[in-house]
Amino acid sequence: MPEIAGIDRFDGDIFHTARWDHSVQLEGRRVGVVGNGSTGVQIVSALAGIASNAVPLSADGAMDNAGGERLFFRRAARRI
């Protein structure tokens, strides 16, 4: 799992795609997917017809200029 500041305060379900938790019901839920590689794109596309909202979150280090990555995660998390 990536190290994301504040993740310990998140009250929802968290799991890695390599260890998919099939017991978690995603229908009608708001889902954030960290990662914009091929797996992330496929997961968000698949969730589009299941979740009420599926948002891709980029963990790209290029965004981390003067805290830009942290700001991006906070803004994106508000959309979920």
Buried (B, 14 or more C-beta within 10 A) or exposed (E): EEEBEEEEEEEEEEEEEEEEEEEEEBEEBEBBBBBBEEEBEEBBEEBEEEBEEBBBBBBEEEBEEEEEBBEBBEEBBEEB
